[in-house]
Amino acid sequence: MRSVGILGYGYYLPELVLANHELAGRFGKTEDWIEERTGIKERRITEFNAATSDLAIKAALAALDRANLMVFSEIIRCRTIELLKCFIEI
């Protein structure tokens, strides 16, 4: 009988950070005011032309690395619709 388990997990956080103090000055509010209403302390911002699939690929590669697995694959990028309608062929 085969067993099932999680070998690794992955995530990707873009490097560019937009903190509440930057937004507070723009909108005449305080950092605390923004955090109390949104629950958000900072936002991560991707590169201008990054697709959701670009983030997913980086997270998947991190998961594979953490699990000590290697997958040889071909990745096909599709930018027709950005709502995860991209194909990642493995």
Secondary structure by P-SEA (a helix, b strand, c coil): cbbbbbcccbbbbbcccccaaaaaaaccccaaaaaaaccccbbbbccccccaaaaaaaaaaaaaaaaccccbbbbbbbcccccccccccc
